[in-house]
């Protein structure tokens, strides 16, 4: 294998693989990239067995072939090299020689035969707008559970219907649901797939890098999900198991509502939560004719109280929420008015941003005893 490639083209593709490369692995080959030179293209593959990415760029191929190169060292080296052409040559013993102008390096590679084979992408099921996918993930992924024991909650549920795309995530204490209208040609029924958190992060990056006008091709087989945007392909294992019946959690009769500006609410919650209990992060919302009082207290720090003036005609209600959960949602919500909808002190509250109507975005948050 012998080829040359420009630094900028190579660096772009190497950067796209870094989220997938295993840092601390017991299988050394997974710390390497599979580099294949064929025709006029260089193909680079990374995998951690759960998630794989394959990407490519233009290159001048002198001799076709393949080898594996340590991913982290290659990225660091290429980043430090000057702009221009970089030459690669596979030597004996799987070593790889890298030459840039008068600079020469040799990296210790491994046998390409040891690199795991990737499943082939099946027939494309649907094409989804990358902007839609990026937005849905951004609005929901923060609600995913970090507890490994709650396996089915370690990802987001993507729901595809002929006219809509939706995503939902929950950790049992809160639930984020976003849905938008989009015609999905070729889809007859409903398709639901559980995407692991790490895969969602990479799909989001892939969508962002593709530009807002691009389309993401989506396919699946028995155990894998495939996301292709341009020359980049992401393959993820499907999370198996039953995602909870989220529709049963959605509040039906939260009849006490108040609308506050996102920035004003965010700033108040952020300030008040500084004096909240550091374990529970609990803040109290008291809604009355005088407006909304946000308060918190803890034996260690003291107490905080802020009032936001707002007209409210309903019954007085006080409810406790985890301030971190509130701030997660407010950071993902569109700028503008936020509707807070409550039923009573023991029932889940619902928050909705009213400015962005193209996404039906709902955030359900369980109350806390204060």
Residue pairs with C-beta under 8 A, 6 or more apart in sequence:
1 35
1 37
1 63
1 64
1 65
1 66
1 67
1 88
1 89
1 90
2 37
2 61
2 62
2 63
2 65
2 87
2 88
2 89
2 90
3 37
3 42
3 59
3 60
3 61
3 62
3 63
3 87
3 88
4 59
4 60
4 62
4 85
4 86
4 87
4 88
5 42
5 57
5 58
5 59
5 60
5 85
5 86
5 88
6 83
6 84
6 85
6 86
7 78
7 81
7 82
7 83
7 84
7 85
7 86
7 100
8 83
9 57
9 58
9 59
10 42
10 57
10 78
10 86
11 75
11 78
11 79
12 57
13 42
13 44
13 55
13 56
13 57
14 33
14 44
14 71
14 74
14 75
14 78
15 75
16 53
16 55
16 205
16 206
16 209
16 232
17 33
17 44
17 45
17 46
17 53
17 55
17 71
18 46
18 71
18 75
19 53
19 198
19 201
19 202
19 205
20 46
20 47
20 48
20 51
20 52
20 53
20 202
21 30
21 31
21 33
21 46
21 48
21 71
21 72
22 30
22 31
22 48
23 31
23 72
25 31
25 48
27 49
28 110
29 68
29 110
29 114
29 115
29 116
30 47
30 48
30 49
30 116
31 70
31 71
31 72
32 68
32 69
32 70
32 71
32 109
32 110
32 115
33 44
33 45
33 46
33 68
33 69
33 70
33 71
33 74
34 44
34 45
34 46
34 66
34 67
34 68
34 112
34 115
35 42
35 43
35 44
35 66
35 67
35 68
35 69
35 88
36 42
36 43
36 44
36 45
36 65
36 66
37 43
37 59
37 61
37 63
37 64
37 65
37 66
37 88
38 61
38 64
39 61
39 64
40 58
40 59
40 60
40 61
41 56
41 57
41 58
41 59
41 61
42 56
42 57
42 58
42 59
42 61
43 54
43 55
43 56
44 54
44 55
44 56
44 57
45 52
45 53
45 54
45 55
45 115
45 118
46 52
46 53
46 71
47 53
47 115
47 116
47 118
49 116
50 196
50 198
50 199
50 236
50 237
51 196
51 198
51 199
51 202
51 234
51 235
51 236
51 237
52 116
52 118
52 234
52 235
52 236
53 202
53 232
53 233
53 234
53 235
54 118
54 232
54 233
54 235
55 231
55 232
55 233
56 231
57 231
65 90
66 112
67 90
67 94
67 96
67 109
67 112
68 94
68 109
68 110
68 111
68 112
68 114
68 115
69 96
69 107
69 109
70 107
70 108
70 109
73 107
74 107
77 98
77 105
77 107
78 86
81 100
81 103
82 100
82 101
84 100
84 101
85 100
86 98
86 99
86 100
87 97
87 98
87 99
87 100
88 96
88 97
88 98
89 96
89 97
89 99
90 96
90 97
90 109
91 97
91 106
94 108
94 109
94 110
94 111
94 112
95 106
95 107
95 108
95 109
96 106
96 107
96 109
97 104
97 105
97 106
98 104
98 105
98 106
98 107
99 105
118 235
119 221
119 224
119 235
121 219
121 226
121 228
121 233
121 235
122 219
122 220
122 221
122 226
123 219
124 217
124 218
124 219
124 228
125 160
125 186
125 187
125 191
125 218
125 219
125 220
126 160
126 184
126 185
126 186
126 187
126 191
126 217
126 218
127 184
127 185
127 215
127 216
127 217
127 218
128 160
128 165
128 182
128 184
128 215
128 216
128 218
129 182
129 214
129 215
129 216
130 206
130 207
130 208
130 210
130 211
130 212
130 214
130 215
130 216
130 229
131 207
131 212
131 213
132 165
132 180
132 182
133 165
133 203
133 204
133 207
133 216
134 204
134 207
134 208
135 178
135 180
135 359
136 158
136 165
136 166
136 167
136 178
136 180
136 359
137 156
137 167
137 200
137 203
137 204
137 207
138 204
138 332
139 167
139 176
139 178
139 332
139 333
139 359
139 361
140 156
140 167
140 168
140 169
140 176
140 177
140 178
141 156
141 169
141 197
141 200
141 201
141 204
142 169
142 176
142 328
142 329
142 331
142 332
143 169
143 170
143 171
143 174
143 175
143 176
143 328
143 363
144 153
144 154
144 155
144 156
144 169
144 170
144 171
144 197
144 200
145 153
145 154
145 170
145 171
145 172
146 154
146 171
147 153
147 154
147 171
148 154
150 171
150 172
151 239
151 241
152 194
152 239
152 241
152 242
152 243
152 244
153 169
153 170
153 171
153 172
153 243
153 244
154 196
154 197
154 239
155 169
155 194
155 195
155 196
155 197
155 199
155 200
155 239
156 167
156 168
156 169
156 194
156 195
156 197
156 200
157 167
157 168
157 169
157 192
157 193
157 194
157 195
157 243
157 246
158 165
158 166
158 167
158 192
158 193
158 194
158 195
159 165
159 166
159 167
159 168
159 179
159 190
159 191
159 192
160 184
160 187
160 190
160 191
160 192
160 218
161 184
161 187
161 189
161 190
161 191
162 183
162 184
162 187
162 188
162 189
163 181
163 182
163 183
163 184
164 179
164 180
164 181
164 182
165 179
165 180
165 182
165 184
166 177
166 178
166 179
166 180
167 177
167 178
167 179
168 175
168 176
168 177
168 178
168 243
168 246
169 175
169 176
170 176
170 244
170 246
170 249
173 322
173 325
173 365
173 366
174 322
174 325
174 329
174 363
174 364
174 365
174 366
175 246
175 249
175 250
175 363
175 364
175 365
176 329
176 332
176 361
176 362
176 363
176 364
177 246
177 250
177 360
177 361
177 362
177 363
177 364
178 359
178 360
178 361
178 362
179 359
179 360
179 361
180 358
180 359
180 360
181 358
191 220
192 243
193 220
193 225
193 238
194 238
194 239
194 240
194 241
194 243
195 203
195 225
195 236
195 238
195 239
196 236
196 237
196 239
198 236
199 225
199 234
199 236
202 234
202 236
203 216
203 227
203 234
206 216
206 227
206 229
206 232
206 234
207 214
207 216
207 229
209 229
209 232
210 216
210 229
210 230
210 232
214 229
214 230
215 229
216 227
216 228
216 229
217 226
217 227
217 228
217 229
218 225
218 226
218 227
218 228
219 225
219 226
219 228
220 226
220 238
223 237
223 238
224 235
224 236
224 237
224 238
225 235
225 236
225 237
225 238
226 233
226 234
226 235
227 233
227 234
227 235
227 236
228 234
249 348
249 364
250 350
250 362
250 364
251 341
251 343
251 347
251 348
251 349
251 350
251 364
253 343
254 341
254 342
254 343
254 347
254 349
254 350
255 314
255 341
255 343
256 287
256 314
256 315
256 317
256 341
256 342
256 343
257 314
257 339
257 340
257 341
257 342
258 287
258 292
258 310
258 312
258 314
258 339
258 340
259 310
259 337
259 338
259 339
259 340
259 354
260 292
260 308
260 310
260 337
260 338
260 340
261 336
261 337
261 338
262 330
262 333
262 334
262 335
262 336
262 337
262 338
262 353
263 335
264 308
265 308
265 330
265 338
266 327
266 330
266 331
268 294
268 306
268 308
269 283
269 294
269 323
269 326
269 327
269 330
270 323
270 327
271 304
271 306
272 283
272 294
272 295
272 296
272 304
272 305
272 306
272 323
273 281
273 283
273 296
273 323
273 324
273 327
274 301
274 304
275 296
275 297
275 298
275 301
275 302
275 303
275 304
276 282
276 283
276 296
276 297
276 298
276 304
276 323
277 296
277 297
277 298
278 298
278 300
280 322
280 368
281 322
281 323
281 324
281 325
282 296
282 320
282 321
282 322
282 323
282 368
282 370
283 294
283 295
283 296
283 320
283 321
283 323
283 326
284 293
284 294
284 295
284 296
284 318
284 319
284 320
284 370
285 292
285 293
285 294
285 318
285 319
285 320
285 321
285 340
286 292
286 293
286 295
286 316
286 317
286 318
287 293
287 312
287 314
287 316
287 317
287 318
287 340
287 342
288 312
288 316
289 312
289 313
289 316
290 307
290 309
291 307
291 308
291 309
291 310
291 311
291 312
292 307
292 308
292 310
292 312
293 305
293 306
293 307
294 305
294 306
294 307
294 308
295 303
295 304
295 305
295 306
296 303
296 304
296 323
297 303
297 304
317 342
317 344
317 345
318 345
319 342
319 345
319 349
319 367
320 367
320 368
320 369
320 370
321 349
321 365
321 367
321 368
322 365
322 368
325 365
326 351
326 365
329 351
329 363
329 365
330 338
333 351
333 353
333 356
333 361
333 363
334 353
334 355
334 356
335 355
336 353
336 354
336 355
336 356
337 353
337 354
337 355
338 351
338 352
338 353
338 354
339 351
339 352
339 353
339 354
340 349
340 350
340 351
341 349
341 350
341 351
341 352
342 349
342 350
345 367
346 367
347 367
348 364
348 365
348 366
348 367
349 364
349 365
349 367
350 362
350 363
350 364
350 365
351 362
351 363
351 365
352 361
352 362
352 363
353 361
